[in-house]
Amino acid sequence: MSLQSTLPTGKPKTWKARYTILSLIWLAWLLSFLDRMVMSVSLPFIGRDLGLDTTQQGLIISAFFIGYASFQIPGGFLADKFGARKIMAIGIAWWSVFTSITGMVFTLPLMLAVRFLFGIGEGCFPAASWKMISTYFPSKERGRATAIQSTVNTLGPALAVVVAAGIIGAFGWHMVFIVLGLPGLFIAAGIYFFTRDNPKDHPSITKEDLAELAADGTAADITSAPVPFKEVLKMPVLWQMAAIWFLFDITFWGFSTWLPSYLITVREFSLAKTGVMAAIPFLFGAGGTLLGGYFSDKFKPQRKMLYVLTAIIAAGFLYMTFTVASADMAVVYQCISALFMFFAMAMFWGILMDTIPNKIMGRASGIVNFGGQMAGVVSAPIMGWLIHTSGGSYNSAFIFMIIALIASALVTLTVNNAHSNKTAESQA
């Protein structure tokens, strides 16, 4: 499914406005995942060079997530107050600098500090990007728009494995980070010069686009009076979304961070084979994300049950992944699990983007994503500890991920289907 296939027919100028902005956001998100996910491939080599066990390697992942999680809510505040455009551009430039610095580090304490600062830069970006999407896209298209943006959750790790394996094989792990820090400076400039915080200020916006946003209530959200933060915190659905995302991300970050190491150490794949096999499940995940975005917009009343069903199916195939004897079949089951897991993810973001009003999207999505990134803080070291204490077995780590994914489905059952953007706005 291509970006063009999702566009409304007969409106070529629409591409020049909202979808140009979505393309820039997509590139920034892709780079953010590349810059963070190459660490998962580099970890065994960093561990060997610095003499680190799996628990200490997990701390490197956690250092990023502590910085990343700590700036989710401040990043949302800043986006609501100063505009998403500036915050996105500054955040991208910041994390790009620290990506390159990562490749120049030779001690664990310094590595932890650099990855924490790197995480702060990336932490500013998500809430601002979701605010920008909710600003330019009417409700009927937000499921697909966020699904397109969310394909980076799968394509990023897939591409990161291929890129990191190739560069590490030729030049070592240091060069991976040094090289990947450079493109972000150009993307930051593109975001700054080619986006606007208010659609009416965008040079390529059409009267039809503005009328569509006005009819949807988005334009009114942008110009309405600010909502006190304490009122935002009173929204029950906000905390339900944060809990679901926390539990889902335990599985996602475990799946993404430890998959290459699992294939190398347990399934005994070579580095070259790992570069290919670890990427394939994420490509299936990209397909699941786009399908989920389509179904999210088409079957809004069924979103909750679709999330529950696909999350449980994903958990089942994740169990089969580590219990099957054949290494190749393990990859097959990983692919099927990824397809359903990321379908569920698209359902989740469709619900959130259609529930939270634009005027509080920065703060609200920052809170939700804070929950998800706290999962990254705890998931990597807990899984590293489980692997270490079980003598290198990944079985308990997989069970940990499966329980979290099923728990996210159970929490989703508590979400009120009657919630809508207007309902949430009245609560705020």
N, C-alpha and C positions, 0 to 999 in steps of 0.2 A: 504494500500500500504506500503510495508516494504522497508527498505533501500536496502536490497539485490535485490529486484525486479527492482530497478532502475539501477543496475550495468550492464555494458557491459558484454555480455556472452563471455566465453572463455578467460577471462583475470583475473585469480584469483589474480595475483600479484598487479593489479591495486587497489584492495581493501586495500592492505597493505600500500599503499602510500597515495593517495589523499583521500580515504574514511576513513582511520584511522584518518587523520588530520581533516576531516569534522566531524567525531564522537566526537573528543575532543572539537572542536569548538561548536558543538551542546550541549554538556554537560555544557560547560561554559555559553552559552546563556541561557540554561534552568535554571541554578543556578542564573544567573543575574535576570531573571524574577521572580523566586521564592523569591529572596531576596528583590525585590522591590514591588511585588504584594501582599505579605502577609500584607502589610500596608493597602491595601484596605479593608481587612476583619477585621484588628485590629482597624481601625479608630473609629468605634462606642465605643469601649471599652477604647481606649486611650482618646477619647473625654470625656467619663464619668469620668475616673480617674483624668484627668487634668482639667475638667470643661470647655471644649471647645465647641463652636457652630460649625455649618457646615462650615462657612466661615473660621474660624481658623483651622479647620481640613484640608480644602483645601490648606491652607498655608503650612502645613507639606508636602503635595504632591508637591507643587510648590518648596519648598526648595530643594528637590531632583532634580527636573528638572532644576533648575537654575544651580546647580553644574554639572549635566549631560550634559546639553546643552552647558555650557561654555567650556567644554573640548572635544567636538566633533571635532572641527577644530584643536586645538592643538594636540589631539590624532592622527589625520590623518597626521599632520606634522611629529610627532615623529615616526609613523609607516613607512612613506616614507623615513625618514632620518636614523633611527636606526634599522629598521626591525620590522615586525609585531610580531615576536616571543617574544621578550623581553617586548614589550609594553603590549601584552595580558597577559603575566604572572604577571607583576607588577600590572596591573590594577585589575586583579582578586584577588590577595592577598590583595591589598589595600581595595577594597570594602568589602571583607569578614570580615576584622577586624572591620570596621565600622558597618557592619550588627550586629555583636555581641554587640557592644557598644550601639546600638539603644535600646536593651532590658534592659539597665541599666539606662535609662534616666527617670527623674521624673518631668521635667519642660519644658514648651513650648520653651523658648529661646534656651535651650541646645538641645532640640529635633530638632529645625530648623538648628542649627549649625552642628549637627551630620549627619542629612540627606543631608545637602549640601556637606559635605566632602565625604559621601558615594557616592553621585552622581558624584563627580569628578573621583573617581576610576572607576565607571561603564562607564563614558564618554570616557575614554581612549580606551575602548575595541572594540566598533562596527566597526570603520573604519579599525582598524588593522585586525579584523576577515574577513571583506570583501576583504581586500587586499590579505590575505592569500588564500581565496577561488579563487579569480581571478588569483592568481599565479599558483595554482595547477590544475585548471579545464579549459579545452578548451571551447571556446564559445558555442559549441553545447550542453554542459552539465551544463552550469552555471545557467540556469533557474531552473533545477531540484535541483542542489546543493543548491542554495539560498532558494528554496522552502522547502527543508528538514531542512535547518538551521532555516527558518522562522516558522516552526511548533511550535517552542518554544513560539512564540507570542500568541499562543492559548493554548498549553499544559501547559505553565508556569502559566498563570492565573488560569487554571482549577485545576492544582495540588496545587497551592498556596491556593486556597479556601478550598480544602479538608484538606491539612496539617494544615493550620492555624486554621480552625474550630476545628479540633481534639485536637491540642495542647492547644488552648485557653480554650476549654471546660475542659481540665484536669488540666492544670497548669497555665493558665493566659497568657496574651499577651506578657509579658516580655520574657518568655521562648522561644517563637517562634523565635525571632530574635537571641537570644543567641545560640540556637542550629544550626540554618541555617548558621551561620558564619563559622562553622568548615569545611564543605566539600570543600569550595573554595580553601583552602590552598593546598589540595591534587590535585585539578584540575589545579591550577597554576603550580605546579611542573610537572604535566603531559605535559602541554603545552610546558614548557621550555625544557624538556628533549626529547620529542618525535616529535618536529616539527623543521623545518629548513626554513630560509627565502628564500633560493634558492633551487628549486627542485633537481638540480644536486648534492646537498650536502646531500640529504636525503638517508639514507642507504637502504631503501626499494624501491626506485624509479627504474623503468626499462628503458631500452633503447627505448622501444616502447612508453612509456609515454613521455620521453623527446623529441622524434621525433614528437609526436603528438602536444606537446606544441610549439615546434619550428615551425611546419607548421602553427599553429594558430597565430603565432606572439607573444605569451606570453613570450617566452624566450628572444626575442629581447627587449621587453618592460622592462624586469627586468634589463638588462645590459645597456640600452641606457642612454644618457645624461639626467640629471634632467631638468624638465620644470619649469621655473619661475612661482611663484604663481600668478603674475599679468596676465599671459597668461591663467592660469586655470580659473581665474575669468571672462575671456572674452567669455567663452563658453555659448551661450544662453540656450542650453538644460540643463545645470547644474542648472540654476535658475528656469527653468520650473519644473524640477524634485524636487527641494527644495520646490517650492510652492505647488505642488501636495501632497508631503509628509506631509507638514505642515497641509494642510486641512484634509487629510486622518487621520492624527494622532489626530486631535481634536476629531474626532469621536471615534477612537480607544481608546484613553486614557479616554475619558468620559465613553465609554462602559465598559472598564476594571475596572476603579477606583470606579465608583458609582453603578455598578450592584449589588454587595452584599448588600449595604445600601438600594438600591431601593427595593430589594426583602424582606428585613427585615422590613423596615418602611412603605412601601406602600402596598405591597402584603401580608404583615404580616406573612411571613414564619418564622419558628423557626430557630435557629442557625444551628441545624443539617440538616434541610431541605434545608437551604440556601447553606450549604456546598456541597450538591448534585446538586441542581437546578442551582446554579450559575456556576457550572463546565461544565454542559452539553453543553451549547452553544459554549464553547471554544473547545470542542471535535469535534463538527461539523465544527468549524473554522479550526481545524487541517486537516480535510478531504478536506476542500475547498482549503487550502494552497497547499497540495500535488497535487490535481487535477489541480490547477492553474499552478504549476510548470511544470507539464506534458504538458498542453496546451501551455504554454509559449514557450517551446522549439519546439513543433510540429507546432504551427501556429504563427511564428514570425511576419509575415506581418500584422496579425490581432490583435496583442497585444493591440494596442491603443483602438480599438473599443470594444474589450472584457473587458477591464478595465471599459470603460464608461458604458457599458450595465450592468455589474455585480454590479458596485457601485450604480447605480440608483435602481436596484432591491433590494439591501441591504437597501437602504434608505427607500424604500416603506414598507418593512417588519419591519423596525425599528419604523416607524410611527404606524403600526398596533400593535406593542408591548405595547405601553402605552395607546392606545385607546380601546383595547379589555377589556371586563368586566371580563372575566375569568382569574384568576391568572395562571392556568396551560397553557392556550392558549397563555398567554404572554410569557411564557418560550418557547413554540413551535415557536412562531414568532421570538424570539431572536435567536433560533437555525438556522432558515432559513436565517435570516439576517446575522448571523456570517458566514454561509457557503459561501454566495456570497461576503461578505465584504473581507474575507481573500483570496478568489479566486482572487479578484481584487488586493489585496496586492502582491500576487505572480506575477501577470502580471507586476506590477510596478517594482519590483526588477529584473525581467527578462529584462525589457527594460534598466534599469540603468546599470546592470552588463554587458550587451552587447553593451553599448554605451560608457562607460568610459574606456580608456586604462589603463592597469595595472600600468604603471609608475606614474600615478597621482591618482590612486584609493583611497589611504589613504586620501589625501586632499579633493578630489572631493566628496567621499562618506561621509566624515566628514561634509562638508558643507551641503549636502542634509539632513543628519541625524540631523544636528543642527536645520534646519527648522522644522523637526518633533518634536524634543524635546522642541523647543520653544512653540509648540502646547501644550505640557504637562504643561509648565509653566502657560499658560493662561487658558487652558481648565478646570483644576480642580477647581481653585478659582472662575472662571466665573460660572461654573455649581453650585458650592456651594452657590454662591451669588444668582443665579436664584432660587435655591431651597429655600434658606432662605427668600428671599423677597416675594416669592409666598406662604408663609405659609406652607412650607413643600411639596408642589406639585412639581413633577418631570417633568411635561408636557413641560414647557418652556425649560428645560435642554435637553429633547429629541429633541425638534424642533431645538435647537442650533446644536446638533450633525448631524441632518438630512441635514440642510442647508450646513454645512461644507462638508459633503460627496458628495452632489450634486455639490457643487462648485469645488471639486477636479476633478470630471468628466468633467466639463466644461473647466478647465485648460488643462486637458489631450488632449482635442480636438485641442489645439494649438500646440502640439508637432509634429514635422516634422517626418513622417514615414521614410523618407529617411536617417535619422541619423543612423549611425553605428559606431562601434568602430574606424574604419579607418577615418570616417568623423570627429569624435570628436578629434582624435589624430592630424589630420591636422589643426583643429582649435586651439589646444593647442600648 
